């Protein structure tokens, strides 16, 4: 195995993280929202179209109490929403649907899947993402705003100017 340095460059002479505090780290904050393996598996299932409680527990391979807790947490965080539905002759039940906030996590899950397909499964994983329009495989990559493909070696870490909240919704 070839070991190479794949580190992000620090812009300028000073570390842009000086004056930065760990509690502002958005990676840490994201992991606080989606903090467990079971939460990631429930999100995977939501992306695959699962909506019913029993199916989440079964397909994620988790107990019903764990599924209930994770679904509640994901709803509380705004990644999933509950919606009432009723099948003919049945009682009203709730299904779980991805919100825009939840759907925005898909590239992160796809990147984890891509990494696992490459490094953890000799056959490349049990499923593959394909573009419905042309049938070609889909992969996750970094691109700059101008559209250039960017490797980790080509990134710079730059301090963001303090400003108002950038939250959407």
C-alpha positions as CSV (number, residue, x, y, z in Angstrom):
1,X,0.0,0.0,0.0
2,X,1.3,3.4,-1.0
3,X,1.0,6.0,1.8
4,X,0.7,9.6,0.6
5,X,0.0,12.8,2.3
6,X,-3.6,13.8,1.5
7,X,-4.0,16.8,3.7
8,X,-5.8,20.0,3.1
9,X,-3.5,23.0,2.7
10,X,-3.7,25.9,5.2
11,X,-4.3,29.2,3.4
12,X,-1.7,31.8,4.3
13,X,0.9,31.3,7.0
14,X,-1.4,31.1,10.0
15,X,-3.7,28.2,10.7
16,X,-7.2,29.4,9.9
17,X,-8.4,27.5,12.9
18,X,-6.7,29.8,15.3
19,X,-9.4,31.4,17.4
20,X,-11.7,28.6,16.3
21,X,-13.5,26.5,18.9
22,X,-14.4,22.9,18.6
23,X,-18.1,23.6,19.5
24,X,-18.5,25.5,16.2
25,X,-17.3,22.5,14.2
26,X,-20.1,21.6,11.8
27,X,-18.8,18.0,11.4
28,X,-19.2,17.5,15.2
29,X,-22.6,19.2,15.0
30,X,-23.7,16.9,12.2
31,X,-22.6,13.8,14.1
32,X,-24.6,15.1,17.0
33,X,-27.7,15.1,14.8
34,X,-27.0,11.7,13.2
35,X,-25.0,10.2,16.0
36,X,-25.6,6.4,15.7
37,X,-25.2,3.6,13.2
38,X,-29.0,2.9,13.5
39,X,-29.8,6.6,12.6
40,X,-27.7,6.3,9.4
41,X,-29.3,3.0,8.5
42,X,-32.8,4.5,9.0
43,X,-31.8,7.4,6.7
44,X,-30.5,4.9,4.2
45,X,-33.9,3.1,4.2
46,X,-35.7,6.4,3.9
47,X,-33.6,7.2,0.8
48,X,-34.5,3.8,-0.5
49,X,-38.2,4.6,-0.1
50,X,-39.1,3.0,3.2
51,X,-41.8,4.9,5.1
52,X,-43.4,2.4,7.6
53,X,-42.1,1.9,11.1
54,X,-42.0,-2.0,10.9
55,X,-40.1,-1.8,7.6
56,X,-37.5,0.6,9.1
57,X,-36.8,-1.8,12.0
58,X,-36.7,-4.9,9.7
59,X,-34.6,-3.5,6.9
60,X,-32.2,-1.6,9.2
61,X,-31.8,-4.8,11.3
62,X,-32.6,-3.0,14.6
63,X,-35.1,-3.7,17.4
64,X,-38.4,-1.9,17.5
65,X,-37.5,0.2,20.6
66,X,-34.3,1.3,18.9
67,X,-36.2,2.1,15.7
68,X,-38.8,4.1,17.7
69,X,-36.1,6.1,19.4
70,X,-34.1,6.9,16.2
71,X,-37.2,7.8,14.3
72,X,-38.2,10.2,17.1
73,X,-34.7,11.8,17.1
74,X,-34.7,12.2,13.3
75,X,-38.1,13.8,13.4
76,X,-37.1,16.1,16.3
77,X,-34.0,17.1,14.3
78,X,-36.2,17.8,11.2
79,X,-34.7,15.2,8.9
80,X,-37.9,13.1,8.7
81,X,-41.5,14.1,9.2
82,X,-44.5,12.1,10.2
83,X,-47.6,11.9,8.0
84,X,-50.8,10.2,8.8
85,X,-52.1,7.6,6.3
86,X,-54.8,5.1,6.3
87,X,-55.3,2.0,4.2
88,X,-58.9,0.9,3.4
89,X,-60.3,-1.0,6.4
90,X,-57.3,-0.2,8.6
91,X,-56.6,2.2,11.5
92,X,-54.8,5.5,10.8
93,X,-51.0,5.1,11.0
94,X,-48.0,7.3,10.5
95,X,-45.4,7.1,7.8
96,X,-42.0,8.8,7.8
97,X,-40.9,10.9,4.9
98,X,-37.6,12.7,4.3
99,X,-37.6,16.5,4.6
100,X,-35.4,18.7,2.5
101,X,-33.0,18.9,5.4
102,X,-32.9,15.1,5.5
103,X,-32.5,14.8,1.7
104,X,-29.5,17.1,1.8
105,X,-27.6,14.4,3.7
106,X,-27.8,12.0,0.7
107,X,-24.4,12.9,-0.8
108,X,-22.8,12.1,2.6
109,X,-24.5,8.7,2.7
110,X,-23.6,8.1,-0.9
111,X,-19.9,9.0,-0.2
112,X,-19.9,6.5,2.7
113,X,-21.4,3.8,0.4
114,X,-18.8,4.6,-2.3
115,X,-15.9,4.4,0.2
116,X,-17.3,1.1,1.6
117,X,-17.7,-0.4,-1.9
118,X,-14.1,0.4,-2.6
119,X,-12.4,-0.5,0.6
120,X,-14.6,-2.9,2.5
121,X,-16.2,-5.2,-0.1
122,X,-14.2,-7.1,-2.7
123,X,-17.2,-7.3,-5.0
124,X,-18.0,-3.6,-4.7
125,X,-21.1,-3.7,-2.5
126,X,-24.5,-5.3,-2.9
127,X,-26.2,-2.4,-4.8
128,X,-25.1,0.4,-7.1
129,X,-26.4,3.8,-7.7
130,X,-27.1,4.5,-11.4
131,X,-28.4,7.6,-13.2
132,X,-32.0,6.9,-14.2
133,X,-31.6,9.1,-17.3
134,X,-28.7,7.2,-18.9
135,X,-28.1,4.2,-16.8
136,X,-24.5,5.0,-15.9
137,X,-23.0,4.5,-12.4
138,X,-23.1,7.5,-10.1
139,X,-20.2,8.6,-7.9
140,X,-19.6,11.3,-5.4
141,X,-16.8,13.8,-6.0
142,X,-15.7,17.2,-4.9
143,X,-16.1,20.1,-7.3
144,X,-15.5,23.8,-6.9
145,X,-18.1,26.4,-7.7
146,X,-16.6,26.8,-11.1
147,X,-17.1,23.1,-11.8
148,X,-13.6,21.9,-11.6
149,X,-13.0,18.4,-10.0
150,X,-10.9,18.9,-6.9
151,X,-8.8,16.4,-4.9
152,X,-8.0,16.7,-1.2
153,X,-4.4,17.8,-2.2
154,X,-5.9,20.8,-4.0
155,X,-8.1,22.1,-1.2
156,X,-7.3,25.1,1.0
157,X,-8.7,25.6,4.5
158,X,-9.7,29.2,4.8
159,X,-11.3,31.0,7.8
160,X,-14.8,32.0,7.1
161,X,-15.6,35.7,7.8
162,X,-18.0,36.0,10.8
163,X,-21.5,36.7,9.5
164,X,-25.1,36.1,10.2
165,X,-26.7,32.7,10.1
166,X,-26.6,30.8,6.8
167,X,-29.4,28.5,7.8
168,X,-32.1,27.7,5.3
169,X,-35.5,27.0,6.7
